[in-house]
Amino acid sequence: MSDRFDSWKDIASYLGREVRTVQRWESERCLPIHRLPGGDKPRVYALKSELDLWLRATPPEPQPAPSIAVLPFANLAGDKENEYFGDGLADDIINALTRIPGLRVTARTSSFAFRGREQDVREIGARLGAETLIEGSVRRSASRVRISVQLVSAKDGYHLWSDTYDRELTDIFAIQEEMARSVAQSLSVRLAPAPVVQRFTEDMQAYDLWLKGRCAVARMTPAAYLEAQQCFAGALARDSRFPLPYVSIAESLFESAWYEFVPVPEAAPQAKDLALRALALDETLGEAHAVLGSLCGVFEYDWTTAERAFHRALELCPGSPAILMRHAFYFLVPRLRFAEAIDELRRAIALDPLSALLHARLGLALLLARDFPAGEKHCRTAVELSPALWPPRWFLGGTLMAQSRVDEALASFHSAVELVGREPMVLGGLCCVYGLMGRQDEARRLYSELESVAATMPVQPLAFGWAYLGLRDDRVFEALGKAVEAREPGVTCLPSLPIYDGIRGDARFQKLVEKMGLPHTTSE
């Protein structure tokens, strides 16, 4: 063998790696590469003796953590009524595997996107970025349950492990523990002696009601939210020391207040009380800490307590896409810490690549960070993943408006309105958009419509704030001030949303930002 390799291909072949990896090693790990002078792309070469010396002196590059996705379990009972049980079982296994250090687990939203689809496991694994898949079936009958499960390689479809559990329903937590440990053993992941499955209640009917409620929430309709609340309340009526329904109700109340379906003064205190009650029962619930952090920041402007709560949440659940998203969007973005927020949202998407909500939130964060083309890309991905969701279309309109693509922006805004309806916040937003685009006649017509709505029902001050902003009306500061006092969630974007650029230098605007304890610039 020659002591000299005269191309990237030869160097990569000797090191047993791809060319891109070897090129990265040159810049990141000081791989000894020489270049011959001349030409736009100087030829490279490497000496075998130097490569051997580098290999002996350089620690091996860490191997990526094994990755896994849990597909929804097939319901063999045949009735739609019991489908929630299989979904809940798969979801609990996802949560259990997430607690195993050194294992990367795809989140529910992406894994469940393949429900009912006949697709090759290799294609599913490639779309989810998962090396292995868990698939199975469940049949529930009276007090017994039969679960068949298998671990499959997404590379070649080879079965790595399989088992069947035919037990009493009361053994469901033991079954989940056995599954998680068998999977970890099959993937050569080291496990601590402590259980990975937490048994939060001994009342199986309470657990069943919580599963049913959690699956209802995933449908994301007003009727489903009402059904979920009834299920969670029923679970607590049976076992008031079951902490998970408290967290689930708190999360639901926060989201309802965020989208202004319910008044903040009504929802926020109740949600905070529920999160604290859950933590009093079990301090290790990362989701409860994350909800508490969201509430303290967005609705109380107590960013110190919010930071402390999020730190604990991420300490307990570093691999949770939901917690990463909450921290990024409800704490880092208002604090103008965009680089950190975008990094955390990208990490969340790596764990939940088919989540329209995550792509939409990343698109909005990029819009606020003034990276409009990248924001547009992720908003379009969100629209493709979930065409029936309105927020991605509204955010997409914002990215297009920021790039002066007026007609495309208006089309996107109006497609969102068709889905959500002419709600007061939407009318105020459209009035702002038309006004800032210089179409004052349309803006005034929308303002008149908003006033007519206000004569029949309460309208949020922020809706009028946006309308006044588009109309260049000085009453914008009074309306925004009322919105800050009312703790409307949208005001935490005052320091960053591009629509406010025209009034950002006004002392009255700056005082509103300071009142929320937020920075004016990214120098924090």
C-alpha positions in Angstrom: 0.0 0.0 0.0 1.3 3.5 -0.9 2.1 5.9 1.9 0.2 8.6 0.1 -3.5 9.0 -0.8 -4.2 11.5 -3.5 -8.0 12.2 -3.2 -10.7 12.6 -0.7 -12.2 9.2 -1.9 -8.9 7.4 -1.2 -8.5 9.0 2.2 -12.1 8.2 3.2 -11.7 4.6 2.0 -8.6 4.1 4.2 -10.3 5.6 7.2 -13.5 3.6 6.6 -15.8 6.7 6.5 -17.8 8.7 4.0 -16.1 11.6 2.2 -18.3 14.2 4.0 -17.3 12.8 7.4 -13.6 12.9 6.5 -13.9 16.5 5.3 -15.6 17.5 8.5 -12.9 15.8 10.5 -10.3 18.1 8.8 -12.0 21.2 10.1 -13.3 19.9 13.4 -10.8 17.3 14.5 -7.5 18.5 12.8 -7.2 15.6 10.4 -3.8 16.0 8.6 -4.7 16.9 5.0 -2.3 18.6 2.6 -3.1 20.6 -0.5 -1.2 21.1 -3.7 -1.1 24.7 -5.0 -2.9 25.8 -8.2 -6.5 25.9 -9.5 -9.8 27.0 -8.0 -10.0 23.6 -6.1 -6.4 22.6 -5.0 -5.9 18.9 -5.0 -5.6 17.2 -1.6 -3.4 14.4 -0.4 -2.7 12.7 2.9 0.2 10.6 4.2 -0.6 7.2 5.7 2.0 7.6 8.4 0.4 10.9 9.5 -3.1 9.4 9.4 -2.0 6.4 11.5 -0.5 8.8 14.1 -3.7 10.9 14.1 -5.8 7.8 14.6 -3.7 6.7 17.6 -3.7 10.2 19.2 -7.4 11.1 18.6 -10.2 9.8 20.7 -12.9 8.0 18.7 -15.9 10.1 17.7 -18.9 9.4 19.9 -21.5 7.1 18.3 -25.0 8.6 17.9 -27.5 7.3 20.4 -29.8 4.5 19.3 -33.1 5.7 18.0 -36.6 4.2 18.2 -40.2 5.0 17.4 -43.3 3.4 18.8 -46.1 3.0 16.2 -49.8 3.0 17.3 -50.9 -0.4 18.5 -53.5 -2.1 16.4 -56.9 -2.5 18.2 -57.9 -6.1 17.7 -61.1 -5.7 19.8 -62.7 -4.4 16.6 -64.6 -1.5 18.2 -63.6 2.1 17.8 -64.5 2.6 21.5 -61.4 0.8 22.7 -58.9 2.4 20.3 -57.9 4.9 22.9 -56.5 2.1 25.1 -54.0 1.0 22.5 -53.0 4.6 21.8 -52.6 5.2 25.5 -50.5 2.1 25.9 -48.2 3.2 23.0 -47.9 6.7 24.5 -47.0 5.3 27.9 -44.3 3.2 26.4 -42.9 6.3 24.6 -42.8 8.1 27.9 -41.1 5.1 29.6 -38.5 4.8 26.9 -37.8 8.6 27.0 -36.7 8.1 30.6 -33.9 5.7 29.5 -30.6 7.6 29.2 -28.8 7.1 25.8 -32.0 6.4 23.8 -33.5 8.8 21.3 -37.3 8.4 21.1 -39.6 9.8 18.4 -42.5 11.6 19.9 -46.2 10.6 19.6 -47.3 13.1 17.0 -44.9 11.8 14.4 -45.1 8.1 15.3 -48.9 8.2 15.2 -48.9 9.9 11.7 -48.6 6.4 10.2 -51.8 5.0 11.8 -53.7 2.8 9.3 -51.1 3.3 6.5 -49.6 0.3 4.7 -46.0 1.5 4.4 -42.7 -0.4 4.5 -40.8 -0.2 7.8 -37.8 1.2 6.0 -39.7 4.1 4.7 -41.3 4.8 8.1 -37.9 4.6 9.8 -36.4 7.0 7.2 -39.2 9.6 7.6 -38.9 9.4 11.4 -35.2 9.3 11.6 -35.5 6.1 13.7 -33.3 3.0 13.4 -35.8 0.7 15.1 -39.6 0.5 15.4 -41.9 -1.0 18.0 -45.2 -2.2 16.5 -47.9 -4.3 18.1 -51.5 -5.1 18.8 -53.8 -5.1 21.8 -57.0 -6.9 22.6 -58.9 -5.9 25.7 -61.7 -8.0 27.1 -63.3 -7.3 30.4 -60.6 -7.4 33.0 -57.9 -9.0 30.8 -55.6 -7.7 28.1 -53.5 -9.4 25.5 -50.6 -7.5 24.0 -48.3 -8.6 21.2 -45.3 -6.5 20.5 -42.2 -6.7 18.3 -39.0 -4.6 17.9 -38.1 -4.3 14.2 -35.0 -2.9 12.5 -36.0 -0.1 10.2 -32.9 -0.8 8.0 -34.0 -4.3 6.8 -37.2 -5.2 8.6 -35.5 -7.8 10.7 -37.2 -8.7 14.0 -34.9 -8.0 16.9 -37.3 -9.0 19.7 -40.9 -10.0 20.2 -43.2 -11.1 23.0 -46.8 -11.6 24.0 -48.4 -10.6 27.3 -51.7 -12.2 28.4 -52.4 -10.7 31.8 -55.0 -9.1 34.1 -55.5 -5.4 33.3 -54.2 -4.5 36.7 -50.7 -5.7 35.5 -50.6 -3.0 32.8 -47.8 -1.1 34.5 -45.7 -4.2 35.0 -46.1 -5.1 31.3 -44.9 -1.6 30.3 -41.9 -2.0 32.6 -41.0 -5.4 31.1 -41.4 -4.0 27.5 -39.1 -1.0 28.2 -36.4 -3.2 29.8 -36.6 -5.8 27.0 -36.2 -3.1 24.3 -33.3 -1.5 26.2 -31.6 -4.9 26.4 -32.1 -5.6 22.7 -30.5 -2.2 21.8 -27.7 -2.7 24.3 -28.7 0.4 26.3 -27.6 0.3 30.0 -30.5 0.6 32.5 -30.4 1.7 36.1 -32.1 -0.5 38.6 -34.9 2.0 39.3 -38.2 1.5 37.4 -38.6 3.4 34.2 -42.4 3.1 34.4 -44.0 5.2 37.1 -47.2 3.8 38.8 -49.2 7.0 39.5 -52.5 5.3 40.6 -53.8 2.0 41.8 -57.3 2.7 40.5 -57.4 1.3 37.0 -60.7 3.0 36.2 -59.1 6.4 37.0 -56.1 5.4 34.8 -58.5 4.4 32.0 -60.4 7.7 32.2 -57.1 9.6 32.0 -56.1 7.6 28.9 -59.4 8.4 27.3 -59.1 12.1 28.1 -55.5 12.3 26.8 -56.5 10.7 23.5 -59.5 13.1 23.2 -57.1 16.1 23.5 -55.1 14.8 20.5 -58.1 15.4 18.3 -57.8 19.2 18.9 -61.5 20.1 18.5 -63.7 22.1 21.0 -65.9 19.0 21.6 -62.8 16.8 22.1 -61.4 19.3 24.7 -64.8 19.2 26.6 -64.8 15.4 26.5 -61.2 15.4 27.8 -62.0 17.7 30.7 -64.9 15.4 31.7 -62.6 12.4 31.6 -59.8 14.1 33.7 -62.4 15.3 36.2 -63.8 11.7 36.4 -60.3 10.3 37.0 -59.7 12.8 39.9 -63.1 12.0 41.4 -62.0 8.4 41.6 -58.4 9.1 42.8 -57.6 12.7 44.0 -54.0 11.7 44.5 -53.5 10.8 40.8 -51.2 13.6 39.6 -51.4 13.3 35.9 -55.0 14.5 35.4 -54.0 17.7 37.3 -51.2 18.3 34.8 -53.5 17.5 31.8 -56.1 20.0 32.9 -53.5 22.6 33.6 -52.0 22.1 30.1 -55.5 22.4 28.5 -56.3 25.5 30.4 -53.0 27.2 29.5 -53.6 26.4 25.8 -57.2 27.6 25.9 -56.0 30.9 27.5 -53.1 31.2 25.0 -55.5 31.1 22.1 -57.9 33.2 24.1 -60.7 30.7 24.0 -61.2 31.5 27.7 -60.3 34.7 29.6 -56.8 34.7 31.1 -58.0 35.8 34.6 -60.3 32.8 34.7 -57.9 30.1 33.3 -54.4 31.1 34.5 -54.9 31.0 38.3 -56.8 27.7 38.1 -54.1 26.2 35.8 -51.3 27.3 38.2 -53.1 25.8 41.2 -53.5 22.5 39.4 -49.8 22.4 38.3 -48.8 23.1 41.9 -51.1 20.3 43.2 -49.6 17.9 40.8 -46.1 18.8 41.9 -47.1 18.4 45.6 -48.0 14.8 44.8 -44.9 14.1 42.6 -42.1 16.7 42.3 -40.5 14.7 39.4 -43.2 15.6 36.9 -41.3 17.5 34.2 -44.5 18.4 32.3 -45.9 20.1 35.5 -42.8 22.2 35.9 -43.0 23.2 32.3 -46.6 24.3 32.5 -45.8 26.2 35.7 -42.9 28.0 33.9 -45.2 28.9 31.0 -47.8 30.3 33.3 -45.3 32.3 35.4 -43.7 33.8 32.4 -46.5 34.5 29.9 -49.3 35.4 32.4 -47.4 36.7 35.5 -44.3 38.3 33.9 -42.3 36.5 36.6 -39.4 35.4 34.4 -37.2 34.4 37.3 -39.6 31.8 38.6 -40.3 30.7 35.0 -36.6 30.1 34.4 -36.3 28.1 37.6 -39.3 26.0 36.7 -38.1 25.3 33.1 -34.6 24.4 34.4 -36.1 21.7 36.5 -38.4 20.5 33.7 -35.5 20.1 31.3 -33.4 18.5 34.0 -36.1 15.9 34.5 -37.1 15.4 30.9 -34.3 16.6 28.5 -35.7 14.5 25.6 -39.3 15.9 25.7 -40.2 17.8 22.5 -43.2 19.4 24.3 -41.0 20.8 27.1 -38.4 22.0 24.6 -41.1 23.7 22.7 -42.6 25.3 25.8 -39.2 26.6 27.0 -38.3 27.9 23.6 -41.5 29.6 22.8 -42.8 30.8 26.2 -39.5 31.8 27.7 -36.6 32.1 25.3 -38.5 33.9 22.5 -40.0 36.6 24.8 -36.5 37.2 26.2 -35.2 37.6 22.7 -32.8 34.7 23.1 -33.5 33.5 19.5 -30.4 31.4 18.9 -31.2 29.3 21.9 -34.9 29.1 21.1 -34.3 28.1 17.5 -31.7 25.5 18.6 -34.2 24.0 21.0 -37.0 24.0 18.5 -34.8 22.2 16.0 -34.0 19.6 18.6 -37.7 19.1 19.3 -38.3 18.6 15.6 -35.5 16.1 15.4 -37.5 14.1 18.0 -40.9 14.9 16.4 -40.2 15.5 12.7 -43.8 15.3 11.5 -45.3 17.7 14.1 -47.0 20.6 12.2 -47.2 22.6 15.5 -43.4 22.4 16.0 -42.6 23.4 12.4 -45.1 26.3 12.8 -43.6 27.5 16.0 -40.1 27.3 14.6 -41.3 29.2 11.5 -42.7 31.9 13.8 -39.5 32.0 15.9 -37.5 32.5 12.7 -39.9 35.2 11.6 -39.3 37.0 14.9 -35.5 36.5 14.5 -35.8 38.2 11.0 -34.8 35.1 9.1 -37.9 35.3 6.8 -37.0 32.7 4.1 -36.2 30.0 6.7 -39.4 30.9 8.6 -41.4 30.6 5.3 -39.9 27.1 4.7 -41.0 25.7 8.1 -44.4 27.3 7.9 -45.0 25.7 4.5 -43.9 22.4 6.0 -46.4 22.8 8.8 -49.2 23.6 6.3 -48.3 20.5 4.2 -48.3 18.3 7.4 -51.6 19.6 8.7 -53.7 21.5 6.1 -56.6 21.9 8.5 -54.7 23.9 11.1 -55.0 27.7 10.8 -52.0 29.0 12.8 -49.4 27.8 10.3 -51.2 29.6 7.5 -51.3 32.8 9.5 -47.6 32.6 10.4 -46.8 31.8 6.7 -48.6 35.0 5.8 -46.4 36.9 8.2 -43.2 35.6 6.6 -44.4 36.5 3.1 -45.5 40.0 4.2 -42.1 40.5 5.7 -40.6 39.7 2.3 -43.0 42.2 0.6 -44.8 39.4 -1.3 -48.2 41.1 -0.7 -50.6 39.0 -2.8 -49.2 35.7 -1.5 -49.3 37.0 2.1 -53.0 38.0 1.7 -53.9 34.7 0.2 -52.3 32.9 3.1 -54.0 35.1 5.7 -57.4 34.6 4.2 -56.9 30.8 3.9 -56.4 30.9 7.7 -59.5 33.0 8.2 -61.5 30.4 6.2 -60.5 27.8 8.8 -60.8 29.8 12.0 -63.7 32.2 11.1 -63.9 36.0 11.6 -63.1 36.0 15.3 -62.2 39.4 16.8 -58.5 38.7 17.0 -58.5 37.7 13.4 -60.4 40.9 12.4 -57.9 43.0 14.3 -55.0 41.2 12.7 -56.4 41.6 9.2 -57.0 45.3 9.8 -53.4 45.6 10.9 -52.2 43.7 7.8 -54.2 45.8 5.3 -53.3 49.0 7.0 -49.5 48.3 7.1 -49.7 47.3 3.4 -51.1 50.8 2.6 -54.7 49.6 1.9 -56.4 51.9 4.3 -59.9 51.6 2.8 -60.0 47.8 3.4 -58.5 48.4 6.9 -61.2 50.9 7.8 -63.9 48.4 6.6 -62.4 45.7 8.8 -62.2 48.1 11.8 -66.0 48.9 11.3 -66.7 45.1 11.4 -64.6 44.8 14.6 -66.6 47.6 16.2 -69.8 45.9 15.3 -68.6 42.7 16.9 -67.6 44.7 20.0 -71.1 46.0 20.4 -72.4 42.4 20.9 -69.6 40.7 22.8 -66.4 41.4 24.8 -63.3 42.0 22.5 -59.7 41.7 23.6 -57.8 45.0 23.8 -55.0 43.4 21.6 -57.5 43.1 18.7 -58.1 46.8 18.9 -54.4 47.4 19.4 -53.6 45.6 16.1 -56.4 47.5 14.3 -55.1 50.9 15.6 -51.6 49.9 14.5 -52.7 49.3 11.0 -54.8 52.5 10.9 -51.8 54.5 12.3 -54.1 55.6 15.1 -52.4 56.9 18.3 -54.9 54.9 20.4 -52.7 51.9 19.7 -50.6 52.6 22.9 -53.7 52.8 25.1 -55.0 49.5 23.6 -51.7 47.7 24.0 -51.4 49.0 27.6 -54.8 47.4 28.4 -53.6 44.2 26.7 -50.5 44.1 28.9 -52.6 44.8 32.0 -55.0 42.0 31.0 -52.0 39.6 30.5 -53.0 38.8 27.0 -50.5 36.2 25.8 -49.8 37.8 22.4 -48.2 40.9 24.1 -45.1 38.9 25.0 -44.2 39.2 21.3 -44.1 43.1 21.5 -40.3 43.2 21.6 -39.9 41.1 18.4 -42.9 41.0 16.1 -42.0 43.0 12.9 -45.4 44.7 12.7 -44.3 46.9 15.7 -41.2 48.2 14.1 -42.9 51.5 13.2 -43.6 52.3 16.8 -40.7 50.5 18.5 -38.7 53.7 19.1 -41.6 55.4 20.9 -41.1 55.9 24.6 -44.7 54.8 25.3 -44.0 51.5 23.5 -40.8 50.9 25.4 -42.5 51.4 28.7 -44.9 48.7 27.9 -42.1 46.3 27.1 -40.4 47.2 30.4 -43.6 46.7 32.3 -43.5 43.0 31.3 -39.9 42.7 32.4 -38.8 42.0 28.9 -35.7 43.3 27.0 -35.8 45.8 24.1 -32.8 44.3 22.3 -31.1 40.9 21.9 -28.1 42.0 24.0 -29.5 40.3 27.1 
